[in-house]
Amino acid sequence: MMKRLLAPILLCLLTASLPAQYEEHKTPEQIEQELESAEAQFERAKKMFNPWYTGPLQTPGATMMAPGWGNIQPYLYVTDNYARFNSHRHSQNLPSHLVSLNPTTTLQFGVTSSMDISLGLQGFANWQYHQHGGGLGDTNISVGFPVCFQSLHVPAIRFVIKEIFPTGKFEHLNSDGLNLSATGGGSYQTQFSLNMSKIMFWDYLHPMNFRLSFSYTLPTCVSVRGFNNYGGGFGTHAKVHPGNIFNADMGLEVSLTQRWVFATDLVYTATNRTTYSGYAGVTADGEPASIGGGFNDNLSLAPAFEYNWNENLGALAGFWFSVYGRNSLNFLSGVISLTWTFKVN
């Protein structure tokens, strides 16, 4: 029994008497450095947080809505179209500003882990020359599919197919030529989008969410009569061929704190020439009316601030304004939005 008790004691004494080369000796300076490093890592871990984002004003995200969850996000755009870019990209002031109020709402629901669906609704109220018009805009339904999910080095990528239905008014407008009651394009439009997003912890106190989106829209032909959203006049009876639309968005969100976020978008939209076949009609002066138009594009910016109460509820507000363009409106828009993610079942 005594031998069994002495064995571990002798083993400890033997280990203690080993030569110095078999031991790892650390100087007080090395120990102090290790303690400071561990303390710095601990302080850094306390300051890190899981970022909350509502999304920037324009660039769509690549995150799939989980099955059994939904999201509602209403927007309100108040836009002052104060000028127009001509074919030489020169901005020319409009005689009377075209002011538009555009409320929109998007509902998104997770169906399966590999598919979600969205519904978009919108309306318009327009003012110009002390006159007004408006109504329900076009409606859209989107279906999203994941290409890949976000990982340490790979962004989330999402493919979206959107169908736009012509529920807005586009023909038989007032003969004043202002088209204030035009709220839709009259065309069924199919849009294909590829959205990417990646959260980056380049600065652990201020993580960033980077978004990139490309879309291409194919509209169908539209039969129009009278004054319409594409022009026209008295007696117009024609078929309009709207141009295809390319859109590229780049968005960035920078966390100031977990709740406060600065966001900005860079948006480029280009539309091919819109043509027609048939009878264009005449104006009130008896001159031939015009329909359609040439190629147009627009580059715009949209800075904003976000505030998040928690990971499922947030708000954002900012401005969206054009930088340059061709055959397009020069505008300034104030935008506010609220987003809420909720469990459906």
Long-range contacts (C-beta under 8 A, 24 or more apart in sequence): 44-204, 47-204, 47-205, 48-201, 48-204, 48-205, 49-255, 49-258, 50-258, 50-311, 51-199, 51-207, 51-209, 51-255, 51-258, 51-261, 52-258, 52-259, 52-261, 52-308, 52-310, 52-311, 52-314, 53-209, 53-253, 53-255, 53-261, 53-306, 53-308, 53-314, 54-261, 54-306, 54-308, 54-314, 54-315, 54-316, 54-337, 54-339, 55-211, 55-251, 55-253, 55-263, 55-316, 55-339, 56-211, 56-251, 56-252, 56-253, 56-263, 56-264, 56-265, 56-302, 56-304, 56-316, 57-263, 57-265, 57-302, 57-304, 57-316, 57-318, 57-320, 57-335, 57-337, 58-249, 58-251, 58-265, 58-267, 58-302, 58-320, 59-211, 59-212, 59-213, 59-249, 59-250, 59-251, 59-265, 59-267, 60-160, 60-193, 60-195, 60-211, 60-213, 60-249, 61-156, 61-158, 61-195, 61-197, 61-211, 62-150, 62-155, 62-156, 62-157, 62-158, 62-195, 62-196, 62-197, 62-211, 63-150, 63-156, 63-158, 63-197, 64-110, 64-113, 64-114, 64-116, 64-144, 64-146, 64-149, 64-158, 65-108, 65-109, 65-110, 65-116, 65-144, 65-341, 66-110, 66-113, 67-110, 67-111, 67-112, 67-113, 68-110, 68-343, 68-344, 68-345, 69-109, 69-110, 69-341, 69-342, 69-343, 69-344, 70-107, 70-108, 70-109, 70-110, 70-341, 70-342, 70-343, 70-344, 71-106, 71-107, 71-108, 71-109, 71-339, 71-340, 71-341, 71-342, 72-105, 72-106, 72-107, 72-108, 72-339, 72-340, 72-342, 73-105, 73-106, 73-108, 73-337, 73-338, 73-339, 73-340, 74-103, 74-104, 74-105, 74-106, 74-337, 74-338, 75-102, 75-103, 75-104, 75-105, 75-106, 75-335, 75-336, 75-337, 76-101, 76-102, 76-103, 76-104, 76-335, 76-336, 76-337, 77-101, 77-102, 77-103, 77-104, 77-320, 77-333, 77-334, 77-335, 78-102, 78-333, 78-334, 78-335, 79-331, 79-332, 79-333, 79-334, 80-331, 80-332, 80-333, 81-329, 81-330, 81-331, 82-330, 82-331, 82-332, 83-329, 83-330, 84-328, 84-329, 84-330, 85-298, 85-322, 85-324, 85-325, 85-326, 85-327, 85-328, 85-329, 85-330, 86-326, 86-327, 87-294, 87-326, 87-327, 88-326, 89-324, 89-325, 89-326, 91-330, 96-128, 96-129, 97-128, 98-126, 98-127, 98-128, 98-329, 99-126, 99-127, 99-128, 100-124, 100-125, 100-126, 100-127, 101-125, 101-126, 101-134, 102-137, 104-137, 109-344, 114-145, 114-146, 115-143, 115-144, 115-145, 116-143, 116-144, 117-141, 117-142, 117-143, 117-144, 118-142, 118-143, 118-144, 123-183, 124-168, 124-183, 126-180, 126-181, 127-180, 128-178, 128-180, 129-178, 131-176, 131-178, 131-180, 132-180, 133-174, 133-178, 133-180, 133-181, 133-182, 134-180, 134-181, 134-183, 135-168, 135-169, 135-181, 135-183, 136-167, 136-168, 136-169, 136-183, 136-184, 137-167, 137-168, 137-183, 137-184, 138-164, 138-165, 138-166, 138-167, 138-168, 138-183, 138-184, 138-185, 139-164, 139-165, 139-167, 140-164, 140-165, 141-165, 147-194, 150-197, 150-198, 150-199, 155-196, 155-197, 155-198, 155-210, 156-196, 156-197, 156-198, 157-194, 157-195, 157-196, 158-194, 158-195, 158-196, 159-192, 159-193, 159-194, 159-195, 160-191, 160-192, 160-193, 160-194, 160-195, 160-215, 161-190, 161-191, 161-192, 161-193, 162-190, 162-191, 162-192, 162-193, 163-188, 163-189, 163-190, 163-191, 164-188, 164-189, 164-190, 164-191, 164-217, 166-222, 170-222, 170-224, 170-228, 170-229, 170-230, 171-224, 171-225, 171-226, 171-227, 171-228, 171-229, 171-232, 172-225, 172-226, 172-227, 172-228, 173-226, 173-227, 173-228, 173-229, 174-227, 175-227, 175-233, 175-234, 175-284, 177-227, 177-283, 179-227, 179-228, 179-229, 182-228, 182-229, 184-229, 185-219, 185-222, 185-229, 185-242, 186-222, 186-224, 186-228, 186-229, 186-240, 187-219, 187-220, 187-221, 187-222, 187-240, 187-242, 188-219, 188-220, 189-217, 189-218, 189-219, 189-220, 190-217, 190-218, 191-215, 191-216, 191-217, 191-218, 191-245, 192-216, 192-217, 206-254, 206-255, 206-256, 207-255, 208-252, 208-253, 208-254, 208-255, 209-252, 209-253, 210-251, 210-252, 211-249, 211-250, 211-251, 211-252, 211-253, 212-249, 212-250, 212-251, 213-247, 213-248, 213-249, 213-250, 213-251, 214-246, 214-247, 214-248, 214-249, 215-245, 215-246, 215-247, 216-244, 216-245, 216-246, 216-247, 217-244, 217-245, 217-246, 217-247, 218-244, 219-243, 219-244, 219-245, 224-276, 224-291, 226-281, 228-291, 230-274, 230-276, 230-291, 230-292, 230-293, 231-280, 231-289, 231-290, 231-291, 231-292, 231-293, 232-280, 232-281, 232-289, 232-291, 233-280, 233-281, 233-282, 233-283, 233-284, 233-289, 234-281, 234-282, 234-283, 234-284, 234-289, 235-279, 235-281, 235-282, 236-279, 236-280, 236-281, 236-289, 236-291, 237-278, 237-279, 237-281, 238-276, 238-277, 238-278, 238-279, 238-280, 238-281, 238-291, 239-276, 239-277, 239-278, 240-274, 240-275, 240-276, 240-291, 240-292, 241-274, 241-275, 241-276, 241-277, 241-292, 242-271, 242-274, 243-271, 243-272, 243-273, 243-274, 243-295, 244-271, 244-272, 245-269, 245-270, 245-271, 245-272, 246-270, 246-271, 253-306, 258-308, 259-307, 259-308, 259-309, 260-305, 260-306, 260-307, 260-308, 261-305, 261-306, 261-307, 261-308, 261-316, 262-303, 262-304, 262-305, 262-306, 263-303, 263-304, 263-305, 263-306, 263-316, 263-318, 264-301, 264-302, 264-303, 264-304, 265-300, 265-301, 265-302, 265-303, 265-320, 266-299, 266-300, 266-301, 267-298, 267-299, 267-300, 267-301, 267-302, 267-320, 268-297, 268-298, 268-299, 268-300, 269-297, 269-298, 270-295, 270-296, 270-297, 271-295, 271-296, 271-297, 293-327, 294-327, 295-326, 295-327, 296-325, 296-326, 296-327, 296-328, 297-325, 297-326, 297-327, 297-328, 298-322, 298-324, 298-325, 298-326, 298-328, 298-329, 299-323, 299-324, 299-325, 300-331, 302-335, 304-335, 311-341, 312-340, 312-341, 312-342, 313-339, 313-340, 313-341, 314-338, 314-339, 315-339
